[in-house]
Amino acid sequence: MIIECFDGGVVRLSEPSDFRRFKLVMHAQTPLDPQAWKGITLLGDRDALVSIDLVPSLQGRPDHASWRLGYDDMLAKAREHGWIDVDRNAIRAHIERPA
């Protein structure tokens, strides 16, 4: 699952059914502005926290119950690995920038 961030605060979900990986892709012209996207907190150049509630609201999310079950399962596994920030209700994501 990839959360793509574009200029102007545009955020969308791609590869939404790939629950084995979770990352944030910041496209070339996107600045590292911590206020640019609601529900996303940048933790530096390499990691971010993404609101658990944001992901199901993004454009690109399939609209069927099996997707939600897969997402909930992914969150449970992320909790087991310590990738959930309980205080912020967010999941940690690696940041990538395409060349």
N, CA, C and O atoms as a Tinker XYZ file with bonds, in Angstrom:
   396  protein
     1  N      0.845000   -1.160000    0.000000    73     2
     2  CA     0.000000    0.000000    0.000000    64     1     3
     3  C      0.898000    1.233000    0.000000    63     2     4     5
     4  O      1.830000    1.354000    0.796000    81     3
     5  N      0.590000    2.127000   -0.907000    73     3     6
     6  CA     1.408000    3.317000   -1.066000    64     5     7
     7  C      0.521000    4.547000   -0.905000    63     6     8     9
     8  O     -0.526000    4.664000   -1.542000    81     7
     9  N      0.955000    5.450000   -0.049000    73     7    10
    10  CA     0.293000    6.742000    0.075000    64     9    11
    11  C      1.145000    7.730000   -0.704000    63    10    12    13
    12  O      2.308000    7.961000   -0.374000    81    11
    13  N      0.555000    8.310000   -1.737000    73    11    14
    14  CA     1.284000    9.246000   -2.585000    64    13    15
    15  C      0.893000   10.676000   -2.221000    63    14    16    17
    16  O     -0.290000   11.005000   -2.124000    81    15
    17  N      1.903000   11.515000   -2.023000    73    15    18
    18  CA     1.693000   12.926000   -1.682000    64    17    19
    19  C      2.195000   13.801000   -2.824000    63    18    20    21
    20  O      3.318000   13.640000   -3.301000    81    19
    21  N      1.356000   14.717000   -3.246000    73    19    22
    22  CA     1.671000   15.608000   -4.354000    64    21    23
    23  C      1.598000   17.051000   -3.878000    63    22    24    25
    24  O      1.119000   17.336000   -2.780000    81    23
    25  N      2.079000   17.951000   -4.719000    73    23    26
    26  CA     1.976000   19.381000   -4.439000    64    25    27
    27  C      0.523000   19.752000   -4.175000    63    26    28    29
    28  O     -0.397000   19.122000   -4.698000    81    27
    29  N      0.332000   20.769000   -3.367000    73    27    30
    30  CA    -1.007000   21.266000   -3.086000    64    29    31
    31  C     -1.761000   20.454000   -2.049000    63    30    32    33
    32  O     -2.964000   20.649000   -1.876000    81    31
    33  N     -1.082000   19.546000   -1.351000    73    31    34
    34  CA    -1.738000   18.752000   -0.321000    64    33    35
    35  C     -2.554000   17.583000   -0.840000    63    34    36    37
    36  O     -3.335000   16.996000   -0.092000    81    35
    37  N     -2.384000   17.232000   -2.123000    73    35    38
    38  CA    -3.117000   16.113000   -2.709000    64    37    39
    39  C     -2.496000   14.804000   -2.229000    63    38    40    41
    40  O     -1.285000   14.603000   -2.326000    81    39
    41  N     -3.341000   13.925000   -1.715000    73    39    42
    42  CA    -2.900000   12.628000   -1.203000    64    41    43
    43  C     -3.821000   11.561000   -1.781000    63    42    44    45
    44  O     -5.040000   11.731000   -1.799000    81    43
    45  N     -3.235000   10.457000   -2.254000    73    43    46
    46  CA    -4.055000    9.356000   -2.774000    64    45    47
    47  C     -3.405000    8.029000   -2.417000    63    46    48    49
    48  O     -2.223000    7.964000   -2.078000    81    47
    49  N     -4.192000    6.992000   -2.502000    73    47    50
    50  CA    -3.742000    5.651000   -2.181000    64    49    51
    51  C     -3.534000    4.883000   -3.479000    63    50    52    53
    52  O     -4.404000    4.885000   -4.350000    81    51
    53  N     -2.388000    4.229000   -3.612000    73    51    54
    54  CA    -2.173000    3.338000   -4.752000    64    53    55
    55  C     -1.736000    1.975000   -4.219000    63    54    56    57
    56  O     -1.237000    1.856000   -3.100000    81    55
    57  N     -1.932000    0.970000   -5.032000    73    55    58
    58  CA    -1.695000   -0.423000   -4.625000    64    57    59
    59  C     -2.388000   -0.706000   -3.290000    63    58    60    61
    60  O     -1.769000   -1.231000   -2.364000    81    59
    61  N     -3.678000   -0.356000   -3.195000    73    59    62
    62  CA    -4.381000   -0.430000   -1.917000    64    61    63
    63  C     -4.556000   -1.834000   -1.352000    63    62    64    65
    64  O     -4.810000   -1.988000   -0.158000    81    63
    65  N     -4.427000   -2.852000   -2.183000    73    63    66
    66  CA    -4.611000   -4.212000   -1.691000    64    65    67
    67  C     -3.298000   -4.906000   -1.357000    63    66    68    69
    68  O     -3.290000   -6.092000   -1.026000    81    67
    69  N     -2.198000   -4.184000   -1.441000    73    67    70
    70  CA    -0.898000   -4.733000   -1.055000    64    69    71
    71  C     -0.683000   -4.406000    0.422000    63    70    72    73
    72  O     -0.114000   -3.370000    0.764000    81    71
    73  N     -1.141000   -5.297000    1.281000    73    71    74
    74  CA    -1.072000   -5.070000    2.722000    64    73    75
    75  C      0.257000   -5.493000    3.322000    63    74    76    77
    76  O      0.447000   -5.382000    4.533000    81    75
    77  N      1.175000   -5.973000    2.504000    73    75    78
    78  CA     2.462000   -6.454000    3.013000    64    77    79
    79  C      3.500000   -5.335000    3.119000    63    78    80    81
    80  O      4.533000   -5.503000    3.767000    81    79
    81  N      3.230000   -4.217000    2.494000    73    79    82
    82  CA     4.153000   -3.077000    2.598000    64    81    83
    83  C      3.334000   -1.807000    2.741000    63    82    84    85
    84  O      2.209000   -1.707000    2.252000    81    83
    85  N      3.917000   -0.863000    3.408000    73    83    86
    86  CA     3.226000    0.397000    3.673000    64    85    87
    87  C      4.263000    1.494000    3.601000    63    86    88    89
    88  O      5.213000    1.508000    4.383000    81    87
    89  N      4.088000    2.418000    2.664000    73    87    90
    90  CA     5.063000    3.496000    2.530000    64    89    91
    91  C      4.389000    4.759000    2.039000    63    90    92    93
    92  O      3.264000    4.750000    1.540000    81    91
    93  N      5.128000    5.848000    2.202000    73    91    94
    94  CA     4.695000    7.164000    1.776000    64    93    95
    95  C      5.636000    7.603000    0.660000    63    94    96    97
    96  O      6.850000    7.656000    0.854000    81    95
    97  N      5.082000    7.914000   -0.498000    73    95    98
    98  CA     5.897000    8.386000   -1.618000    64    97    99
    99  C      5.623000    9.872000   -1.809000    63    98   100   101
   100  O      4.498000   10.290000   -2.083000    81    99
   101  N      6.679000   10.647000   -1.658000    73    99   102
   102  CA     6.584000   12.095000   -1.830000    64   101   103
   103  C      7.181000   12.440000   -3.188000    63   102   104   105
   104  O      8.379000   12.271000   -3.415000    81   103
   105  N      6.342000   12.920000   -4.075000    73   103   106
   106  CA     6.775000   13.169000   -5.442000    64   105   107
   107  C      7.705000   14.381000   -5.529000    63   106   108   109
   108  O      7.676000   15.267000   -4.675000    81   107
   109  N      8.519000   14.400000   -6.568000    73   107   110
   110  CA     9.697000   15.262000   -6.733000    64   109   111
   111  C      9.563000   16.682000   -6.214000    63   110   112   113
   112  O     10.460000   17.157000   -5.518000    81   111
   113  N      8.496000   17.365000   -6.521000    73   111   114
   114  CA     8.390000   18.774000   -6.148000    64   113   115
   115  C      7.768000   18.988000   -4.771000    63   114   116   117
   116  O      7.551000   20.128000   -4.360000    81   115
   117  N      7.484000   17.918000   -4.065000    73   115   118
   118  CA     6.818000   18.024000   -2.781000    64   117   119
   119  C      7.805000   18.422000   -1.695000    63   118   120   121
   120  O      8.785000   17.711000   -1.470000    81   119
   121  N      7.572000   19.536000   -1.018000    73   119   122
   122  CA     8.478000   19.950000    0.063000    64   121   123
   123  C      8.235000   19.136000    1.327000    63   122   124   125
   124  O      7.181000   18.521000    1.483000    81   123
   125  N      9.195000   19.134000    2.209000    73   123   126
   126  CA     9.032000   18.469000    3.499000    64   125   127
   127  C      8.382000   19.441000    4.486000    63   126   128   129
   128  O      8.961000   19.769000    5.522000    81   127
   129  N      7.200000   19.885000    4.159000    73   127   130
   130  CA     6.454000   20.815000    4.999000    64   129   131
   131  C      5.526000   20.016000    5.902000    63   130   132   133
   132  O      4.612000   19.356000    5.407000    81   131
   133  N      5.734000   20.058000    7.207000    73   131   134
   134  CA     4.922000   19.233000    8.100000    64   133   135
   135  C      3.446000   19.606000    8.126000    63   134   136   137
   136  O      2.635000   18.827000    8.626000    81   135
   137  N      3.076000   20.752000    7.615000    73   135   138
   138  CA     1.675000   21.158000    7.594000    64   137   139
   139  C      0.998000   20.871000    6.251000    63   138   140   141
   140  O     -0.179000   21.187000    6.079000    81   139
   141  N      1.713000   20.287000    5.312000    73   139   142
   142  CA     1.190000   20.144000    3.953000    64   141   143
   143  C      0.010000   19.184000    3.844000    63   142   144   145
   144  O     -0.884000   19.404000    3.026000    81   143
   145  N     -0.012000   18.139000    4.641000    73   143   146
   146  CA    -1.051000   17.119000    4.493000    64   145   147
   147  C     -1.658000   16.794000    5.838000    63   146   148   149
   148  O     -0.948000   16.413000    6.768000    81   147
   149  N     -2.956000   16.939000    5.948000    73   147   150
   150  CA    -3.654000   16.592000    7.189000    64   149   151
   151  C     -3.588000   15.082000    7.389000    63   150   152   153
   152  O     -3.804000   14.309000    6.456000    81   151
   153  N     -3.289000   14.678000    8.614000    73   151   154
   154  CA    -3.242000   13.255000    8.939000    64   153   155
   155  C     -1.882000   12.619000    8.743000    63   154   156   157
   156  O     -1.711000   11.430000    9.010000    81   155
   157  N     -0.898000   13.403000    8.274000    73   155   158
   158  CA     0.449000   12.886000    8.056000    64   157   159
   159  C      1.427000   13.764000    8.834000    63   158   160   161
   160  O      1.463000   14.982000    8.662000    81   159
   161  N      2.210000   13.128000    9.684000    73   159   162
   162  CA     3.213000   13.834000   10.464000    64   161   163
   163  C      4.586000   13.341000   10.034000    63   162   164   165
   164  O      4.903000   12.163000   10.197000    81   163
   165  N      5.397000   14.228000    9.490000    73   163   166
   166  CA     6.742000   13.858000    9.072000    64   165   167
   167  C      7.657000   13.787000   10.286000    63   166   168   169
   168  O      7.637000   14.668000   11.145000    81   167
   169  N      8.451000   12.736000   10.344000    73   167   170
   170  CA     9.390000   12.536000   11.446000    64   169   171
   171  C     10.822000   12.760000   10.977000    63   170   172   173
   172  O     11.765000   12.283000   11.608000    81   171
   173  N     10.983000   13.466000    9.899000    73   171   174
   174  CA    12.287000   13.689000    9.292000    64   173   175
   175  C     12.226000   13.307000    7.826000    63   174   176   177
   176  O     11.148000   13.246000    7.236000    81   175
   177  N     13.390000   13.049000    7.237000    73   175   178
   178  CA    13.463000   12.728000    5.811000    64   177   179
   179  C     13.063000   11.291000    5.489000    63   178   180   181
   180  O     12.747000   10.984000    4.340000    81   179
   181  N     13.073000   10.413000    6.482000    73   179   182
   182  CA    12.927000    8.978000    6.194000    64   181   183
   183  C     11.652000    8.318000    6.694000    63   182   184   185
   184  O     11.262000    7.265000    6.188000    81   183
   185  N     10.996000    8.924000    7.683000    73   183   186
   186  CA     9.822000    8.292000    8.281000    64   185   187
   187  C      8.714000    9.304000    8.528000    63   186   188   189
   188  O      8.953000   10.504000    8.669000    81   187
   189  N      7.493000    8.779000    8.574000    73   187   190
   190  CA     6.315000    9.602000    8.853000    64   189   191
   191  C      5.330000    8.783000    9.661000    63   190   192   193
   192  O      5.406000    7.555000    9.701000    81   191
   193  N      4.413000    9.471000   10.298000    73   191   194
   194  CA     3.271000    8.829000   10.934000    64   193   195
   195  C      2.043000    9.196000   10.122000    63   194   196   197
   196  O      1.817000   10.363000    9.802000    81   195
   197  N      1.247000    8.173000    9.790000    73   195   198
   198  CA     0.037000    8.376000    8.999000    64   197   199
   199  C     -1.154000    7.994000    9.867000    63   198   200   201
   200  O     -1.210000    6.889000   10.407000    81   199
   201  N     -2.094000    8.903000    9.996000    73   199   202
   202  CA    -3.285000    8.634000   10.792000    64   201   203
   203  C     -3.966000    7.357000   10.302000    63   202   204   205
   204  O     -4.190000    7.172000    9.106000    81   203
   205  N     -4.285000    6.494000   11.244000    73   203   206
   206  CA    -4.985000    5.253000   10.908000    64   205   207
   207  C     -6.325000    5.556000   10.256000    63   206   208   209
   208  O     -6.768000    4.817000    9.377000    81   207
   209  N     -6.972000    6.635000   10.678000    73   207   210
   210  CA    -8.271000    7.008000   10.112000    64   209   211
   211  C     -8.166000    7.651000    8.730000    63   210   212   213
   212  O     -9.141000    7.664000    7.979000    81   211
   213  N     -6.991000    8.184000    8.389000    73   211   214
   214  CA    -6.814000    8.836000    7.088000    64   213   215
   215  C     -6.877000    7.831000    5.942000    63   214   216   217
   216  O     -7.543000    8.074000    4.936000    81   215
   217  N     -6.189000    6.714000    6.092000    73   215   218
   218  CA    -6.027000    5.764000    4.987000    64   217   219
   219  C     -7.366000    5.335000    4.381000    63   218   220   221
   220  O     -7.498000    5.375000    3.157000    81   219
   221  N     -8.366000    4.928000    5.171000    73   219   222
   222  CA    -9.645000    4.520000    4.569000    64   221   223
   223  C    -10.399000    5.647000    3.874000    63   222   224   225
   224  O    -11.340000    5.389000    3.123000    81   223
   225  N    -10.000000    6.890000    4.115000    73   223   226
   226  CA   -10.696000    8.027000    3.501000    64   225   227
   227  C    -10.051000    8.487000    2.197000    63   226   228   229
   228  O    -10.584000    9.365000    1.519000    81   227
   229  N     -8.913000    7.903000    1.842000    73   227   230
   230  CA    -8.172000    8.379000    0.678000    64   229   231
   231  C     -8.767000    7.914000   -0.645000    63   230   232   233
   232  O     -9.345000    6.832000   -0.745000    81   231
   233  N     -8.609000    8.760000   -1.652000    73   231   234
   234  CA    -8.969000    8.386000   -3.016000    64   233   235
   235  C     -8.126000    7.180000   -3.397000    63   234   236   237
   236  O     -6.927000    7.144000   -3.122000    81   235
   237  N     -8.746000    6.196000   -4.027000    73   235   238
   238  CA    -8.033000    4.998000   -4.452000    64   237   239
   239  C     -8.314000    3.786000   -3.582000    63   238   240   241
   240  O     -7.908000    2.672000   -3.915000    81   239
   241  N     -9.003000    3.995000   -2.472000    73   239   242
   242  CA    -9.332000    2.869000   -1.594000    64   241   243
   243  C    -10.504000    2.097000   -2.182000    63   242   244   245
   244  O    -11.525000    2.688000   -2.532000    81   243
   245  N    -10.363000    0.770000   -2.292000    73   243   246
   246  CA   -11.502000   -0.030000   -2.756000    64   245   247
   247  C    -12.677000    0.093000   -1.792000    63   246   248   249
   248  O    -12.488000    0.229000   -0.584000    81   247
   249  N    -13.872000    0.044000   -2.328000    73   247   250
   250  CA   -15.067000    0.201000   -1.513000    64   249   251
   251  C    -15.743000   -1.151000   -1.295000    63   250   252   253
   252  O    -16.861000   -1.385000   -1.754000    81   251
   253  N    -15.039000   -2.036000   -0.583000    73   251   254
   254  CA   -15.646000   -3.314000   -0.239000    64   253   255
   255  C    -15.135000   -3.780000    1.126000    63   254   256   257
   256  O    -14.044000   -3.409000    1.561000    81   255
   257  N    -15.942000   -4.595000    1.782000    73   255   258
   258  CA   -15.655000   -5.011000    3.160000    64   257   259
   259  C    -14.355000   -5.793000    3.268000    63   258   260   261
   260  O    -13.673000   -5.704000    4.290000    81   259
   261  N    -13.997000   -6.547000    2.255000    73   259   262
   262  CA   -12.764000   -7.341000    2.347000    64   261   263
   263  C    -11.530000   -6.445000    2.430000    63   262   264   265
   264  O    -10.528000   -6.827000    3.036000    81   263
   265  N    -11.594000   -5.253000    1.826000    73   263   266
   266  CA   -10.452000   -4.335000    1.947000    64   265   267
   267  C    -10.302000   -3.899000    3.401000    63   266   268   269
   268  O     -9.192000   -3.880000    3.932000    81   267
   269  N    -11.397000   -3.555000    4.038000    73   267   270
   270  CA   -11.333000   -3.103000    5.433000    64   269   271
   271  C    -10.789000   -4.210000    6.337000    63   270   272   273
   272  O    -10.021000   -3.934000    7.259000    81   271
   273  N    -11.178000   -5.450000    6.083000    73   271   274
   274  CA   -10.657000   -6.573000    6.869000    64   273   275
   275  C     -9.147000   -6.705000    6.675000    63   274   276   277
   276  O     -8.416000   -6.941000    7.637000    81   275
   277  N     -8.682000   -6.554000    5.442000    73   275   278
   278  CA    -7.241000   -6.613000    5.159000    64   277   279
   279  C     -6.492000   -5.469000    5.833000    63   278   280   281
   280  O     -5.395000   -5.662000    6.357000    81   279
   281  N     -7.079000   -4.295000    5.816000    73   279   282
   282  CA    -6.456000   -3.134000    6.461000    64   281   283
   283  C     -6.368000   -3.349000    7.970000    63   282   284   285
   284  O     -5.333000   -3.080000    8.579000    81   283
   285  N     -7.444000   -3.831000    8.565000    73   283   286
   286  CA    -7.443000   -4.087000   10.007000    64   285   287
   287  C     -6.410000   -5.143000   10.380000    63   286   288   289
   288  O     -5.753000   -5.031000   11.415000    81   287
   289  N     -6.263000   -6.161000    9.550000    73   287   290
   290  CA    -5.250000   -7.194000    9.788000    64   289   291
   291  C     -3.839000   -6.593000    9.689000    63   290   292   293
   292  O     -2.968000   -6.918000   10.495000    81   291
   293  N     -3.618000   -5.721000    8.705000    73   291   294
   294  CA    -2.328000   -5.053000    8.567000    64   293   295
   295  C     -2.014000   -4.228000    9.816000    63   294   296   297
   296  O     -0.881000   -4.229000   10.298000    81   295
   297  N     -3.015000   -3.530000   10.333000    73   295   298
   298  CA    -2.818000   -2.727000   11.538000    64   297   299
   299  C     -2.468000   -3.609000   12.737000    63   298   300   301
   300  O     -1.612000   -3.249000   13.544000    81   299
   301  N     -3.122000   -4.752000   12.855000    73   299   302
   302  CA    -2.825000   -5.675000   13.963000    64   301   303
   303  C     -1.376000   -6.148000   13.892000    63   302   304   305
   304  O     -0.692000   -6.218000   14.913000    81   303
   305  N     -0.914000   -6.468000   12.701000    73   303   306
   306  CA     0.482000   -6.898000   12.534000    64   305   307
   307  C      1.446000   -5.741000   12.815000    63   306   308   309
   308  O      2.514000   -5.946000   13.391000    81   307
   309  N      1.073000   -4.548000   12.414000    73   307   310
   310  CA     1.918000   -3.376000   12.688000    64   309   311
   311  C      2.029000   -3.136000   14.191000    63   310   312   313
   312  O      3.091000   -2.757000   14.687000    81   311
   313  N      0.940000   -3.355000   14.909000    73   311   314
   314  CA     0.979000   -3.214000   16.372000    64   313   315
   315  C      1.974000   -4.199000   16.987000    63   314   316   317
   316  O      2.742000   -3.846000   17.881000    81   315
   317  N      1.947000   -5.436000   16.495000    73   315   318
   318  CA     2.856000   -6.473000   16.997000    64   317   319
   319  C      4.320000   -6.073000   16.823000    63   318   320   321
   320  O      5.168000   -6.435000   17.639000    81   319
   321  N      4.610000   -5.330000   15.767000    73   319   322
   322  CA     5.987000   -4.926000   15.467000    64   321   323
   323  C      6.347000   -3.551000   16.041000    63   322   324   325
   324  O      7.464000   -3.076000   15.839000    81   323
   325  N      5.420000   -2.912000   16.748000    73   323   326
   326  CA     5.694000   -1.618000   17.352000    64   325   327
   327  C      5.638000   -0.451000   16.381000    63   326   328   329
   328  O      6.238000    0.592000   16.638000    81   327
   329  N      4.927000   -0.608000   15.269000    73   327   330
   330  CA     4.859000    0.444000   14.255000    64   329   331
   331  C      3.648000    1.354000   14.416000    63   330   332   333
   332  O      3.407000    2.222000   13.577000    81   331
   333  N      2.887000    1.161000   15.484000    73   331   334
   334  CA     1.728000    2.006000   15.744000    64   333   335
   335  C      2.062000    2.962000   16.880000    63   334   336   337
   336  O      2.552000    2.548000   17.930000    81   335
   337  N      1.791000    4.245000   16.658000    73   335   338
   338  CA     1.922000    5.247000   17.706000    64   337   339
   339  C      0.526000    5.392000   18.308000    63   338   340   341
   340  O     -0.349000    6.033000   17.727000    81   339
   341  N      0.333000    4.788000   19.475000    73   339   342
   342  CA    -0.982000    4.754000   20.104000    64   341   343
   343  C     -1.476000    6.161000   20.450000    63   342   344   345
   344  O     -2.651000    6.470000   20.257000    81   343
   345  N     -0.594000    7.001000   20.953000    73   343   346
   346  CA    -0.994000    8.358000   21.345000    64   345   347
   347  C     -1.508000    9.174000   20.167000    63   346   348   349
   348  O     -2.424000    9.982000   20.320000    81   347
   349  N     -0.924000    8.966000   19.004000    73   347   350
   350  CA    -1.330000    9.731000   17.806000    64   349   351
   351  C     -2.286000    8.945000   16.914000    63   350   352   353
   352  O     -2.752000    9.462000   15.898000    81   351
   353  N     -2.585000    7.688000   17.287000    73   351   354
   354  CA    -3.439000    6.820000   16.479000    64   353   355
   355  C     -2.950000    6.789000   15.027000    63   354   356   357
   356  O     -3.704000    7.023000   14.083000    81   355
   357  N     -1.647000    6.486000   14.895000    73   355   358
   358  CA    -1.005000    6.547000   13.577000    64   357   359
   359  C     -0.077000    5.354000   13.377000    63   358   360   361
   360  O      0.393000    4.735000   14.332000    81   359
   361  N      0.169000    5.053000   12.117000    73   359   362
   362  CA     1.067000    3.978000   11.733000    64   361   363
   363  C      2.322000    4.581000   11.100000    63   362   364   365
   364  O      2.244000    5.540000   10.332000    81   363
   365  N      3.459000    4.015000   11.428000    73   363   366
   366  CA     4.729000    4.499000   10.891000    64   365   367
   367  C      4.869000    4.044000    9.434000    63   366   368   369
   368  O      4.556000    2.906000    9.085000    81   367
   369  N      5.344000    4.960000    8.606000    73   367   370
   370  CA     5.580000    4.675000    7.189000    64   369   371
   371  C      6.949000    5.169000    6.789000    63   370   372   373
   372  O      7.384000    6.237000    7.220000    81   371
   373  N      7.626000    4.396000    5.968000    73   371   374
   374  CA     8.896000    4.800000    5.384000    64   373   375
   375  C      8.606000    5.803000    4.268000    63   374   376   377
   376  O      7.634000    5.637000    3.531000    81   375
   377  N      9.434000    6.838000    4.133000    73   375   378
   378  CA     9.266000    7.839000    3.076000    64   377   379
   379  C     10.204000    7.524000    1.924000    63   378   380   381
   380  O     11.391000    7.270000    2.126000    81   379
   381  N      9.664000    7.543000    0.725000    73   379   382
   382  CA    10.471000    7.423000   -0.494000    64   381   383
   383  C     10.213000    8.642000   -1.361000    63   382   384   385
   384  O      9.119000    9.205000   -1.369000    81   383
   385  N     11.262000    9.039000   -2.100000    73   383   386
   386  CA    11.150000   10.139000   -3.070000    64   385   387
   387  C     11.604000    9.600000   -4.422000    63   386   388   389
   388  O     12.766000    9.220000   -4.568000    81   387
   389  N     10.725000    9.557000   -5.403000    73   387   390
   390  CA    11.133000    9.089000   -6.733000    64   389   391
   391  C     12.175000   10.034000   -7.339000    63   390   392   393
   392  O     12.156000   11.240000   -7.090000    81   391
   393  N     13.065000    9.477000   -8.123000    73   391   394
   394  CA    14.114000   10.287000   -8.752000    64   393   395
   395  C     13.552000   11.141000   -9.860000    63   394   396
   396  O     14.293000   11.888000  -10.499000    81   395
